Amino acid sequence: MNGEEQPPRGSNPEPDEQAVEIDMASTVLDLTSFQLHDLDSLELSPSLIELDLTANRLSKLDPRIAHLFNLKKLSLRQNLIDDAAMEPFSHWEKLSGVEELVLRDNKLMRIPDVGIFKSLLIFDVSFNEITSLHGLSKVSNTLKELYVSKNEVTKMEEIDHFHQLQILELGSNRLRVMENMHNLTNLQELWLGRNRIKVIDLCGLKCIEKLSLQSNRLTSMRGFEECVSLEELYLSHNGISKMEGLSTLVNLRVLDVSSNKLSSVEDIQNLTQLEDLWLNDNQIESLEGIAEAIAGSREKLTTIYFENNPCAKSANYSVIIRQIFPNIQQIDSNVFA
């Protein structure tokens, strides 16, 4: 080698890799978007509380992570981690104090075994290729936020022990039935958009504040009557032909029923907190009676969408709306100062 001393490993990173400077005294290590294939050239301080490896090219887990006994937050989002790479993880007992684990956007085909984390609060396995929620039964009942969106899940299961759960995200899966939520009495947000659900069944839950069932196969709104804590309700892109079951939702601030089959506005005259109302892309023929239909929120309403309804084709459509709602700030895409 001509007698020349070889440079230390990692001193000449690939063109798509950035040089990594680490403060060993820091408790947070953020390596987001460094395009790393491995962590071999890095030192991992045992004092680390947060390790963020988002947007790299990792296909395996560095075994040194197993010794970061102070770690509370670990993000492996947007890497190349598969089920085999996760196998050792379930034995890394020193990581039992981790509270936030993000495995979003990898190559997982099943829920990994994370039973060692006894204080887990946030668990994210969205944007993978997971076909079943089998394995969630091993996840700690301390969990407050669970994200499994954009997978291939067909059934809501193994979630009944999450008594502390506040956010459940199962959007963009293959769910057909809302089920097994009876014990989720602290649930505040439920996101089930882009599934195949035909019937609303909230399993007796009453404390939900935000609920999305966009892009499903609903034909009726029945099922929300007891959800008096609801503040935001998203039901766009379904097959709903009648507004009903909404009169008891007195805390509702946002209602999106766009892209349905509605021909009239009903059952919201008592909703005094309504600020945003999305009715675009329906079959509402006339604005006659609109003032009475939305009487309760006449002063509160600031945003309304009516475009792509027959009633929005009249020349004075916007003028009429502004006369009805004195504090309106936006009609369709038109924003008023």
Phi, psi and chi 1 to 4 in degrees:
 res  aa     phi    psi   chi1   chi2   chi3   chi4
   1 MET       -   27.4  -54.6  -63.2  -72.3      -
   2 ASN    60.1   19.1  -60.8  -35.2      -      -
   3 GLY    72.5    5.0      -      -      -      -
   4 GLU   -83.2  140.3  -66.1 -178.8    1.4      -
   5 GLU   -71.5  132.4 -177.9  179.3  -10.0      -
   6 GLN   -76.7  141.7  -66.4  -59.0  -58.0      -
   7 PRO   -65.2  147.5   24.9  -33.5      -      -
   8 PRO   -61.4  152.3   24.3  -34.1      -      -
   9 ARG   -60.3  132.8 -177.0  176.4 -174.4 -177.9
  10 GLY    91.3   -4.2      -      -      -      -
  11 SER   -78.7  -20.2   62.7      -      -      -
  12 ASN  -121.2   81.5  -68.1  -46.3      -      -
  13 PRO   -65.4  157.1   24.9  -33.9      -      -
  14 GLU   -60.8  157.5  -64.3  178.6    7.2      -
  15 PRO   -54.2  -30.0  -25.6   33.6      -      -
  16 ASP   -92.3    5.0   61.7  -15.1      -      -
  17 GLU  -107.7  146.3  -67.4 -176.4  -17.6      -
  18 GLN  -101.1  149.5  -54.3  174.8   39.4      -
  19 ALA   -66.4  137.9      -      -      -      -
  20 VAL  -109.5  120.2 -178.1      -      -      -
  21 GLU  -107.7  125.7  -65.0 -176.1    5.6      -
  22 ILE  -118.8  129.6  -62.6  176.4      -      -
  23 ASP   -90.3  106.2  177.7    3.1      -      -
  24 MET   -66.6  -15.5  -67.8  -57.9  -69.8      -
  25 ALA   -86.5  -12.5      -      -      -      -
  26 SER   -76.0  149.7  175.4      -      -      -
  27 THR   -97.7   -1.2   58.9      -      -      -
  28 VAL  -125.2  127.0  176.9      -      -      -
  29 LEU  -122.7  110.5  179.6   54.5      -      -
  30 ASP  -109.0  109.6 -172.3  -13.8      -      -
  31 LEU  -112.6   30.2  -62.6  172.3      -      -
  32 THR   -59.3  129.7  -61.6      -      -      -
  33 SER    63.8   31.8  -60.9      -      -      -
  34 PHE   -88.4   -2.8  -84.2   85.1      -      -
  35 GLN    57.8   36.8  -56.6  -62.0  -38.6      -
  36 LEU   -78.3  137.1  -60.8  169.5      -      -
  37 HIS   -89.7  -25.6  -67.5  -92.8      -      -
  38 ASP  -158.1  176.3   55.9   56.6      -      -
  39 LEU  -109.8   17.3  -54.0 -178.9      -      -
  40 ASP   -58.4  -33.7  -66.9   -5.0      -      -
  41 SER   -87.5    2.2   60.9      -      -      -
  42 LEU  -109.0  153.7  -53.6  176.5      -      -
  43 GLU   -99.8  137.2  -70.8 -171.2   55.3      -
  44 LEU  -112.6  110.2  -62.3  178.3      -      -
  45 SER   -70.2  135.2  168.9      -      -      -
  46 PRO   -67.1  -10.0   22.3  -33.5      -      -
  47 SER   -86.3   -1.6   63.0      -      -      -
  48 LEU   -60.0  132.9  -79.2  178.7      -      -
  49 ILE  -105.3  -32.7  -65.6  176.4      -      -
  50 GLU  -129.2  131.5  -64.4 -174.8   16.5      -
  51 LEU  -129.3  113.1  177.0   57.7      -      -
  52 ASP  -112.4  112.4 -165.6  -24.6      -      -
  53 LEU  -113.6   27.5  -63.2  166.1      -      -
  54 THR   -59.3  140.5  -62.7      -      -      -
  55 ALA    59.3   56.2      -      -      -      -
  56 ASN  -122.6 -160.0  -77.0  -74.1      -      -
  57 ARG  -126.8   35.6  -60.4  179.2 -180.0  179.8
  58 LEU   -74.0  130.3  -56.9  174.4      -      -
  59 SER  -114.2   -3.3   58.5      -      -      -
  60 LYS  -145.6  165.0   60.8 -179.8 -179.6  179.7
  61 LEU   -98.9  129.2  -58.9 -177.0      -      -
  62 ASP   -65.7  123.3 -168.0  -53.4      -      -
  63 PRO   -61.1  -18.8   19.1  -30.7      -      -
  64 ARG   -67.2  -22.8  -67.5  175.5  -61.7  160.1
  65 ILE   -60.4  -29.7  -64.4  175.0      -      -
  66 ALA   -60.6  -18.6      -      -      -      -
  67 HIS  -103.1    6.5  -58.1  -72.7      -      -
  68 LEU   -84.3   74.7  -57.9  178.9      -      -
  69 PHE   -69.5  -11.2   55.7   86.9      -      -
  70 ASN   -93.8   -4.1  -71.8  -51.9      -      -
  71 LEU   -62.5  132.0 -152.7   61.4      -      -
  72 LYS  -114.9  -29.4  -63.9  -65.0 -178.1 -176.9
  73 LYS  -133.0  125.7  178.0  179.2  177.9  179.6
  74 LEU  -131.5  121.0  174.6   59.8      -      -
  75 SER  -118.6  122.5  176.4      -      -      -
  76 LEU  -116.6   26.0  -71.5  157.3      -      -
  77 ARG   -59.0  139.7  176.8  175.6  179.4  171.4
  78 GLN    58.6   61.5 -159.2  175.3  -24.0      -
  79 ASN  -130.1 -154.9  -82.2  -79.7      -      -
  80 LEU  -123.3   33.3  -56.3  170.8      -      -
  81 ILE   -75.9  127.4  -54.6  -64.9      -      -
  82 ASP  -114.6 -177.0   60.2   14.5      -      -
  83 ASP   -60.3  -41.1  -64.4  -29.2      -      -
  84 ALA   -63.3  -38.5      -      -      -      -
  85 ALA   -65.8  -26.5      -      -      -      -
  86 MET   -84.9  -11.3  -72.3  -60.5  -61.0      -
  87 GLU   -53.5  -47.6  -73.6  -65.4  -22.7      -
  88 PRO   -65.8  -21.9  -15.2   28.7      -      -
  89 PHE   -55.0  -38.8 -152.3   54.5      -      -
  90 SER   -67.6   -8.6   61.6      -      -      -
  91 HIS  -109.6    2.1  -55.8  -66.9      -      -
  92 TRP   -85.6   73.4  -69.4   -3.4      -      -
  93 GLU   -59.7  -27.7  -62.6  -71.6  -14.8      -
  94 LYS   -67.6  -13.4  -70.0 -177.8  179.3  178.7
  95 LEU   -91.9   11.8  -63.9 -176.1      -      -
  96 SER   -60.9  -16.9   60.8      -      -      -
  97 GLY   -88.1    0.7      -      -      -      -
  98 VAL   -59.8  132.8  165.1      -      -      -
  99 GLU  -108.8  -22.6  -63.9  177.1   -8.3      -
 100 GLU  -133.4  120.5 -179.3  173.1  -16.4      -
 101 LEU  -127.2  117.3  178.5   58.6      -      -
 102 VAL  -116.6  114.4  179.4      -      -      -
 103 LEU  -118.8   22.1  -60.8  169.1      -      -
 104 ARG   -60.9  140.8 -175.6 -174.7 -175.1   95.6
 105 ASP    61.7   61.9 -161.9   -0.2      -      -
 106 ASN  -131.1 -146.4  -82.7  -78.8      -      -
 107 LYS  -124.7   33.3  -66.0 -172.9  172.6 -176.8
 108 LEU   -74.4  140.9  -60.1  176.5      -      -
 109 MET  -114.3   -5.2  -60.0 -170.8   72.7      -
 110 ARG  -149.5  161.9   60.7  177.0 -177.1  -93.3
 111 ILE   -66.6  122.0  -58.9  -71.2      -      -
 112 PRO   -71.3  157.4   25.0  -32.6      -      -
 113 ASP   -78.2  107.3 -177.1   -8.5      -      -
 114 VAL  -118.9   29.7  -65.1      -      -      -
 115 GLY   -63.7  -18.1      -      -      -      -
 116 ILE   -71.5  -18.4   61.2  170.3      -      -
 117 PHE   -86.4   98.1  -55.9  116.3      -      -
 118 LYS   -82.8   -9.8  -55.7  -56.5 -178.9 -176.3
 119 SER  -123.9   23.2  -56.7      -      -      -
 120 LEU   -63.2  130.5 -162.1   61.2      -      -
 121 LEU  -111.4  -34.8  -59.1  176.2      -      -
 122 ILE  -130.5  127.5  -59.9  172.2      -      -
 123 PHE  -135.5  120.9 -174.1   36.6      -      -
 124 ASP  -128.2  114.1 -172.8  -13.0      -      -
 125 VAL  -125.0   29.9  -71.0      -      -      -
 126 SER   -66.3  161.7  -63.4      -      -      -
 127 PHE    55.1   52.7  -72.1   81.8      -      -
 128 ASN  -126.9 -152.8  -80.7  -76.4      -      -
 129 GLU  -127.2   37.3  -59.2  170.2   32.3      -
 130 ILE   -76.1  130.0  -63.9  169.7      -      -
 131 THR  -103.0  -12.6   57.0      -      -      -
 132 SER  -148.5  149.5  168.6      -      -      -
 133 LEU   -85.9    6.3  -64.9 -177.4      -      -
 134 HIS   -58.0  126.1 -179.8   66.4      -      -
 135 GLY   118.7  -20.0      -      -      -      -
 136 LEU   -66.4  -22.5  -77.4 -177.6      -      -
 137 SER   -62.4  -21.8   60.0      -      -      -
 138 LYS   -86.3  -10.4  -65.2 -177.7  179.3 -179.8
 139 VAL   -76.5  139.4  178.4      -      -      -
 140 SER   -55.6  142.3  172.6      -      -      -
 141 ASN   -76.0    5.6   60.2    7.7      -      -
 142 THR   -81.3   -8.2   56.9      -      -      -
 143 LEU   -58.2  135.1 -157.7   66.6      -      -
 144 LYS  -113.8  -25.2  -69.6 -171.5  175.4 -178.7
 145 GLU  -136.7  126.3  -60.1  179.3   18.0      -
 146 LEU  -128.4  124.6  174.7   60.3      -      -
 147 TYR  -123.0  115.8  -56.7   90.5      -      -
 148 VAL  -134.0   35.0 -160.7      -      -      -
 149 SER   -74.1  160.8   63.0      -      -      -
 150 LYS    53.2   58.1 -160.2   63.7  171.9   68.6
 151 ASN  -131.4 -153.5  -80.3  -76.5      -      -
 152 GLU  -125.6   31.3  -55.4  -67.4  -29.3      -
 153 VAL   -70.8  135.0  176.8      -      -      -
 154 THR  -109.5  -12.1   58.8      -      -      -
 155 LYS  -146.4  137.3 -177.1  177.8  176.4   62.0
 156 MET   -83.2  109.3  -63.7  176.5   68.4      -
 157 GLU  -149.9  163.3   57.1 -174.7  -18.4      -
 158 GLU    55.7   37.0  -63.9 -166.7   22.2      -
 159 ILE  -120.3   -3.2   58.3  173.6      -      -
 160 ASP   -70.7  -11.9   55.0  -29.7      -      -
 161 HIS   -92.3   -0.7   64.4  -62.5      -      -
 162 PHE   -84.3   68.4  -66.8  135.1      -      -
 163 HIS   -65.9  -23.4  -58.0  -76.6      -      -
 164 GLN   -97.0   -0.3  -55.2  -57.4  -44.3      -
 165 LEU   -61.7  131.0 -159.3   65.5      -      -
 166 GLN  -111.1  -30.6  -63.2  175.5   -0.3      -
 167 ILE  -129.5  126.6  -60.3  175.8      -      -
 168 LEU  -126.7  117.0  177.2   57.1      -      -
 169 GLU  -116.7  109.5  161.9   67.6  -82.3      -
 170 LEU  -128.2   26.5  -73.4  167.8      -      -
 171 GLY   -65.8  156.4      -      -      -      -
 172 SER    57.3   54.9  -63.1      -      -      -
 173 ASN  -127.6 -151.7  -82.4  -73.2      -      -
 174 ARG  -126.1   34.0  -62.9 -176.5  177.5 -177.8
 175 LEU   -71.5  139.6  -59.5  172.5      -      -
 176 ARG  -114.8  -21.9  -64.6 -179.5 -178.9  -86.5
 177 VAL  -132.8  136.8  179.8      -      -      -
 178 MET   -86.3  119.5  -59.7  172.6   67.2      -
 179 GLU  -157.5  168.3   57.4 -173.7  -22.2      -
 180 ASN    58.4   35.3  -63.4  -41.2      -      -
 181 MET  -111.6    5.8  -64.7 -172.8  -68.7      -
 182 HIS   -54.1  -34.6  -60.8   85.2      -      -
 183 ASN   -89.0   -2.5  -66.7  -24.4      -      -
 184 LEU   -85.8   59.1  -50.7 -174.2      -      -
 185 THR   -72.7  -10.7   52.9      -      -      -
 186 ASN  -104.7    8.1  -73.0  -64.0      -      -
 187 LEU   -66.0  127.1 -161.8   63.5      -      -
 188 GLN  -110.3  -30.0  -63.5  173.4   10.3      -
 189 GLU  -131.0  130.2  -60.9 -176.5   20.2      -
 190 LEU  -131.6  117.4  177.5   59.0      -      -
 191 TRP  -117.1  109.9  -55.8   89.7      -      -
 192 LEU  -128.9   24.0  -67.7  170.7      -      -
 193 GLY   -63.6  155.7      -      -      -      -
 194 ARG    57.5   55.2  -66.8 -173.6  177.5  -83.5
 195 ASN  -127.4 -153.3  -83.4  -72.4      -      -
 196 ARG  -129.4   33.2  -56.2  172.7 -178.4 -177.6
 197 ILE   -77.6  132.4  -62.8  168.0      -      -
 198 LYS  -105.6  -28.2  -65.5 -177.9  178.0 -179.1
 199 VAL  -130.0  137.1  177.6      -      -      -
 200 ILE   -80.9  124.9  -62.5  163.6      -      -
 201 ASP  -144.4  101.1 -178.4    2.6      -      -
 202 LEU   -91.5   11.9  -71.3  164.1      -      -
 203 CYS    54.1   33.4  -56.1      -      -      -
 204 GLY    84.2    0.8      -      -      -      -
 205 LEU   -70.6  138.1  -60.2 -177.4      -      -
 206 LYS  -125.5   -9.0  -58.6  178.1 -178.1  179.6
 207 CYS  -100.4    5.4   58.6      -      -      -
 208 ILE   -65.2  133.6  -66.7  177.6      -      -
 209 GLU  -105.6  -31.1  -62.8  174.8    1.7      -
 210 LYS  -130.1  130.0  -62.5 -179.9 -178.7  179.7
 211 LEU  -141.7  126.8  174.7   58.2      -      -
 212 SER  -121.9  125.5  172.9      -      -      -
 213 LEU  -130.4   34.7  -78.5  161.2      -      -
 214 GLN   -63.4  149.9  -63.9  171.7  -55.5      -
 215 SER    53.7   52.5  -59.6      -      -      -
 216 ASN  -119.0 -150.6  -86.2  -79.6      -      -
 217 ARG  -125.5   34.7  -61.0  175.7 -180.0  177.7
 218 LEU   -71.9  142.0  -59.7  176.5      -      -
 219 THR  -120.3   -6.7   55.5      -      -      -
 220 SER  -139.4  151.0  170.6      -      -      -
 221 MET   -93.2   -4.3  -72.6 -174.6 -179.3      -
 222 ARG   -59.8  133.4  -71.6  -68.7  179.5 -173.7
 223 GLY   131.9   -7.1      -      -      -      -
 224 PHE  -100.5   -4.7  -58.7  119.1      -      -
 225 GLU   -51.5  -37.2  -68.1   83.2   -7.7      -
 226 GLU   -92.1   -0.9  -64.6 -175.7   -6.8      -
 227 CYS   -86.5   64.8  -61.6      -      -      -
 228 VAL   -71.1  -10.8  -65.9      -      -      -
 229 SER   -89.1   -5.5  -63.7      -      -      -
 230 LEU   -57.5  129.9  -98.9  179.2      -      -
 231 GLU  -113.9  -29.4  -63.7 -179.4    4.3      -
 232 GLU  -135.0  128.2  -60.2  179.3   19.4      -
 233 LEU  -133.9  121.4  179.1   56.9      -      -
 234 TYR  -118.3  114.0  -57.0   95.1      -      -
 235 LEU  -130.3   22.3  -62.4  171.9      -      -
 236 SER   -66.5  160.0   65.9      -      -      -
 237 HIS    57.4   55.4  -63.6  -84.1      -      -
 238 ASN  -129.5 -160.8  -82.2  -73.5      -      -
 239 GLY  -120.4   35.4      -      -      -      -
 240 ILE   -77.9  129.8  -60.6  168.6      -      -
 241 SER  -108.6   -9.3   58.1      -      -      -
 242 LYS  -144.7  135.8 -177.6  179.1 -178.5 -179.6
 243 MET   -83.7  118.0  -65.2  177.4   66.6      -
 244 GLU  -155.5  163.5   56.6 -174.4  -17.1      -
 245 GLY    70.0   21.6      -      -      -      -
 246 LEU  -110.0  -16.3  -59.1  173.0      -      -
 247 SER   -62.8  -22.8   60.9      -      -      -
 248 THR   -87.8   -7.2   56.9      -      -      -
 249 LEU   -86.0   66.6  -50.6 -176.8      -      -
 250 VAL   -71.3  -11.2  -65.6      -      -      -
 251 ASN  -100.4    4.9  -69.5  -60.0      -      -
 252 LEU   -66.5  127.3 -154.2   61.4      -      -
 253 ARG  -108.3  -33.6  -65.4 -175.6  -62.8  102.7
 254 VAL  -127.2  126.2  178.7      -      -      -
 255 LEU  -131.5  117.8  175.8   59.5      -      -
 256 ASP  -117.2  107.7 -177.3   -3.8      -      -
 257 VAL  -123.6   30.1  -73.2      -      -      -
 258 SER   -68.6  160.3   58.9      -      -      -
 259 SER    54.3   53.0  -61.0      -      -      -
 260 ASN  -126.1 -152.0  -83.2  -76.4      -      -
 261 LYS  -123.5   34.7  -62.1  179.6  179.1 -179.7
 262 LEU   -75.0  137.3  -57.9  173.5      -      -
 263 SER  -112.0   -8.2   57.8      -      -      -
 264 SER  -153.9  164.3   60.2      -      -      -
 265 VAL  -104.8  119.6 -178.0      -      -      -
 266 GLU  -140.3  162.3  -57.9  172.3   86.6      -
 267 ASP    65.3   20.5 -150.6   28.1      -      -
 268 ILE  -126.7   12.8   59.9  172.0      -      -
 269 GLN   -65.5  -20.6   62.8  -90.4   23.7      -
 270 ASN   -97.7    3.3  -63.5  -33.5      -      -
 271 LEU   -85.2   91.7  -54.6 -171.1      -      -
 272 THR   -78.9  -11.3   58.7      -      -      -
 273 GLN  -101.4    1.3  -57.6  -59.3  -48.2      -
 274 LEU   -65.8  124.1 -158.0   59.7      -      -
 275 GLU  -112.5  -39.0  -60.7  172.8    4.4      -
 276 ASP  -120.4  126.9  -76.0   37.3      -      -
 277 LEU  -132.6  117.1  178.3   58.1      -      -
 278 TRP  -108.7  111.8  -63.7   59.6      -      -
 279 LEU  -123.7    8.0  -68.9  159.4      -      -
 280 ASN   -63.6  159.4   53.5  -75.3      -      -
 281 ASP    58.0   49.8  -64.5  -84.5      -      -
 282 ASN  -126.2 -156.2  -82.8  -72.5      -      -
 283 GLN  -125.4   35.2  -59.3  167.1   11.0      -
 284 ILE   -76.5  116.6  -59.2  169.9      -      -
 285 GLU   -79.8  -37.3  -66.4  -74.9  -15.2      -
 286 SER  -140.3  153.9  170.9      -      -      -
 287 LEU   -88.1   -1.1  -68.9  177.3      -      -
 288 GLU   -62.9  126.5 -174.1  176.4  -12.1      -
 289 GLY    89.6   -3.7      -      -      -      -
 290 ILE   -63.3  -40.6  -71.3  -64.4      -      -
 291 ALA   -57.7  -42.4      -      -      -      -
 292 GLU   -73.2  -36.9  -66.5   76.9   13.4      -
 293 ALA   -65.5  -30.7      -      -      -      -
 294 ILE  -118.0   29.3  -42.3  176.6      -      -
 295 ALA   -58.7  -39.3      -      -      -      -
 296 GLY   -62.7  -30.2      -      -      -      -
 297 SER  -110.1   23.1   54.2      -      -      -
 298 ARG   -54.7  -43.4 -178.9  176.2  177.6  -87.5
 299 GLU   -82.1  -28.5  -56.7  -71.1  -23.9      -
 300 LYS   -85.4  -31.7 -161.0   80.9  171.6 -179.8
 301 LEU   -63.2  127.9 -157.7   71.6      -      -
 302 THR  -118.0  -22.6   57.5      -      -      -
 303 THR  -135.2  131.2  -59.6      -      -      -
 304 ILE  -143.2  138.1 -166.8  166.6      -      -
 305 TYR  -118.0  123.2  -85.6   74.6      -      -
 306 PHE  -127.6   -3.7 -100.9  117.1      -      -
 307 GLU   -58.4  154.0   61.9 -171.8   -7.0      -
 308 ASN    63.7   29.3  -63.1  -34.6      -      -
 309 ASN  -113.1  152.8  -81.5  -75.9      -      -
 310 PRO   -54.9  -34.7  -28.6   36.4      -      -
 311 CYS   -68.9  -15.6   65.3      -      -      -
 312 ALA   -89.3    2.9      -      -      -      -
 313 LYS   -87.6  -15.1  -65.0  179.5  179.8  179.5
 314 SER   -70.1  147.8   59.7      -      -      -
 315 ALA   -63.8  -34.7      -      -      -      -
 316 ASN   -99.9   18.0   60.7  -16.3      -      -
 317 TYR   -54.0  -49.3  148.4   71.0      -      -
 318 SER   -66.3  -37.5 -176.7      -      -      -
 319 VAL   -62.4  -43.8  174.2      -      -      -
 320 ILE   -61.7  -44.7  -65.5  173.3      -      -
 321 ILE   -60.3  -43.7  -67.1  -67.2      -      -
 322 ARG   -67.7  -29.5  -64.3 -173.9   72.7  177.3
 323 GLN   -71.8  -35.4  -70.7  174.8  -16.0      -
 324 ILE   -73.5  -42.3  -64.1  173.4      -      -
 325 PHE  -114.7   97.9  -56.1  103.8      -      -
 326 PRO   -64.5  -23.5   23.0  -34.1      -      -
 327 ASN  -107.8   18.4  -63.8  -48.2      -      -
 328 ILE   -65.1  136.2 -157.9   76.9      -      -
 329 GLN  -113.8  -20.5  -63.1  174.2    8.8      -
 330 GLN  -147.7  130.1 -179.1  173.0   -9.8      -
 331 ILE  -121.2  115.1  -59.7  175.2      -      -
 332 ASP    56.1 -127.4  -58.7  -30.4      -      -
 333 SER   -91.6    2.2   57.8      -      -      -
 334 ASN   -91.0  117.9  -59.9  -44.6      -      -
 335 VAL  -104.5  133.2  179.5      -      -      -
 336 PHE  -106.4  140.1  -50.4  104.0      -      -
 337 ALA   -68.4      -      -      -      -      -
